[in-house]
Amino acid sequence: MKTTFRVHWLTVTIWGTYEYGYKMWEEWFSPYLGSMRQSGHGGRGFRQLSKAMLKASFYADPILQEAVDDQKYFSFDFPGNACDAIPDKVFQIFILVLDKWEKARITRLDLAWDEVGFTPETVREAVDKEQMRSYLRRKSMKYTISPYELREDGQLGTSSLRLGSNLSDRMLRIYDKRGPVRLELQSRKNRSDLLAREVLKNQPHEWDKPAISHLRDYVDFINVETKELLPWWQAFVQDTDRAMKTVSDAREIELNRMIEWISTQVSPALSVLADVIGKDSIDAFIIDGRRKRGTKYKALLEAKEKNHES
């Protein structure tokens, strides 16, 4: 059987007002999941929670100490079934738009491969034999067997294996509850943001290869003596190399996005001002900006001061 790949969970936080978020939902996702309906309560640090079909959620109006403009943001949450209802191409274009035009973070991304050519028991055996190459420790593995639990395909007996913690930035799950064995890579925080931009900006039929590259950054299964990949793992990853990606500090990510935004969106207008009015006009904008920026860039400025001190 051929292995299939899919997005299994997506959560994105976007800076903007509730009204902007609702309009974005109606434009992008209501054709597939319907309009949002307010639940009458909040959740996850937000005062407002709205629900659409297949448990898709819209969180808005964050609970904050200070209600300032740069702290207005909202979040869309797409569980597995909701992801299935949205065409891959829509997700691709959505991520491209976020990457170019919006201040946004993908805070959770789960990727799944179905009908892989190995089982949870296969992986457990490799871990027990210390054939796993990863920063993970063997004690992070949790293996469970339910011999009398029915699978979705009617077979009796299920097994599952988890590597890593649900609270960390990455976790791996292999299970057969659905019938065919599924491998699932769960990512959060900066790691999920990196993974989404590296994978989902590509054409959907090209998602699988970079996703496997990032999976191999997290874990590999090798012959300890020859240093070659174990045959079942080699058959799965094929000729895909590791991505060799590390997550940058959040301040570095924010600074790079700011530089890119100024370069693509602001620099043409600044050049016109400099040519028409003079370069002193740019200095005036900088002085005015220092008065208006408030606490939004406090972390970046504090990092700069620490670097100077060192």
N, C-alpha and C positions, 0 to 999 in steps of 0.2 A: 504494500500500500504506500501511496505517496504522502509524505509529510506535508501538512498544511500549516500556514502561519496566519495569526490574527492579532489584532489589538484586543486585549481582554479587559482593560480598565484604563480610564483616562480622567484625570482631575486637573483642571487648569484654573489658576487665579489670574484675574485681569484687573488692572487698575482703572477705575471708572465708577460712575454712579449706578444706582439700582436701575434707573430709567435706561441708561445706556446698555446695561447688561440684558434687560428684558428685550430691548429692541434687537440686540445681537442674537439672542436666542430665537426670536421670531424669524429673523432673516435666515439664520443658518440651520437650525435644528427642528423647528416646529413642523416642517413638512414630513419628518420621519418619526418624531416622538410626541407631537401635539404641543399645544400651548401650555405654559406653566400655570399652575393654580396654587395660590398661597395656602400654606398649611395652618396658619394661625399661630405658629410658634417659631422659634429659631433653633439653632443647633451649630455645633462646631465653632463656637466663638462668633456667630453671626446672630443678629436679632431677627432676621427674616429667612424663612425657608420655604421655597416653592417646589412643587413636584410635577413631573410630567409622566408619560408612560414609561414602563419598564424600569421604574425606580430612578430615573434620571433626576438630578436635583440642581437647584439654583440657590446658592447661599448669598445673601447680601446684607448690607448695613452692619459692618463689623463692630463688635463691642470693644471700644478703645477708651483710653484715658483721656485723650484729646481728640476732638473731632476736627481735624485739619484736612485740607483738600487732598494732600498727597497720601492720606491714609484711607481714602475711599476706594474700596475694591470689592470684587465679587468673585464667586467661584462656581464653575460648572463641574458636576460630577457625573461621569458616565460609567456605570457598572457594566459587567460583561454582556448581558442581553441588550442593553442600550447601545453598546458599541456595535453589536451585530446588526442593529437596525439602521445604522448610518453607513452609507457607502464609503469605502476606503478613500475614494477620490475627494470626498467632502472633507474628511479629516486632513488629507494632505494639503488642500488649498487653505483650510482654516489655520493650520500650523504655519504655512508660508506667510499668511496675512499677519498673524500674531508676531512672527519673527521680524517682519519688516516695518509694521505700522504701530504695534501696540506695546505697552509695558506689560509684560505677562510672564508668568512662571508656570511650567508644567510641574505640578507638585506630586503627582503619582502617575506612573505608566506601567502597566502590566502587559507583557508580551507572552503569547502562548504558541507552542508548536504541538499539533495533534498528530497521533499515529507515528510517534518516534519509534525507532527500531530497537528499543531497550526498555527495561522495566525498572520500577523502584528497587527491586531486589538486586538488579545488575549494578545500580549505582551504590547501594549499600555495601555490596561486596567489594567494590573498588575503594570505597572510603575505608573499610575495615582493613584492607591490605595496604593502606597508605599510598594509594595510586592517584590521589587527588592533588592537583597543583592549584593552590588557592591560599589566600590569607585566612580563610576560614579554618577553624579548628574542628577536629573530629567530634568533639563534645557538642558542637553546635547542631549536629545531625539528630533529627527526630524521626524515627521509623515506626510506623504503626500498621498492624494487620487486623482486619475485621473479617474473619472467615465466613460469617453468615450474613454479611451485608450484601444486598443485591446491587449489582451495577445497573446503570441505565440501559444497557443492552440485554439485561436479563440474566447474565452470568452471576454465579454465586461467589462471593469473596472479593474484598477490595484491599488494596495496600497503598500506602502513601509515604513519601519521604520528603523531609524538609531540611534544607541547609541554610543556616543563618537565622536571623531574628526578624520578626515582623516589625520591630521598631527601628531596624537599621536601614541604611539607604539602599540595600539590595537583599533579596532573599530568593532562593530557588526551591521550587516544589515540583515533584514528579509523582503523579497519581493516576490510578486507573478506574476511579469511581464512575466515569462517564462511559467506560468500556474501553475504547482505544486509549493508550497511554498518552498523557499530556505532560509536557514540560512547560513550566511557567516561570518566567523571570519577573519578579516584582521589584520596582524601583521607586524611590521617593526622593524628595527634596532636590538638591542640586544635581544628583545623579539622574533623576527622571527627566529633568529639564535638558541636560546634555543629551540623554538618550533619544528624547523626542525630536530634538533638532537634528541629530545625526541620522536618524532613521526615517521619520515621518515626512521630512521635506522632500524625500525622493519619490519617484513614481511608485505607486503601491506594489507593483510586481517586482520592485527592486528592494523592498523593505527587508526581506529575509536575510540577505547577505550581511549588511551592516549590523543587523540585530544579533546575528551569530557572532560577529566580531566582538561586540560588547559582552556577549555571554561568555566568550572565551577569556575576556579580560577578568572576569569574575571567577571562573572555574574551568579547569581542564582535567582530563583523566589520562594518565600516561603510564607507560611501562617504566618502572623505576630504573631498571638496568639500561635499557636502550634509549630512554628519554623520548620514545616515539608515542604517539597517541594510541590509546587502546583501540582495537579494531572497531568496536561498536560506536565509539565516540568519533573516530575518524570517518565512519560511514555517515554519521549525522552532520558533522561540520564540513565534510568534504574538503575543498581546497581553500576554505575561508581562513584568513589569518586573523590574529588578534588585532583589536582596534588600537591598543596601547594608549588609551585615553585616561587621563587623570582629571579629577574635578578641581577646578580653580576655586580660590577663595571667593566667597560671595561678593566681596567688595571689588575684586578684580573683574568679575563678570559684569557687575553694574557699571564700572568705569568703561569697560570695552563697549558696552551697549550705548553708553552716552556718547562716546567718541564716534561710533558708527552713525548714530542718529544725527549728530551735528554735521558729520561729513556728507551725508546723503540729503538731509532735509534743510539744514540751516546755512551751510557754507555758501550756496549760490546767492542767497539774499544778503549775506554779510559782504560778499565781494562787491555787490552792487552799491551798498551803502559806502563802502570804502572808496570806490571809484567816483561816486557822485558827491558825497558829503566830505569824505576824508576819513583816514584811519582813526582819528580821534573819536569819531562817533562810536566805534566799537569799544573803545576804552570806557566811554560813558555807559554803554550797556552793561559792561562788566561791573562797574561800580554800582549801578542800579540793581543788578542781579544779586550782588552780595547782600544788599539790604532786604531783598525779598525772599531769599532762599529758605529761611527758617531752619527747621531741624531735619529737613528732607535728606540732606547730604552730610549729616553729622558723622556717620560711620566712615565715609570716604575721607573727610578732613582729619578725623582723629588718627586714621591709619597713616596719613601723610606726615602728621606731626611726630608719630612714633618712629617712622623711618628716618626722619631728620635727627631725632635724638640718638638713634643707634649709629 
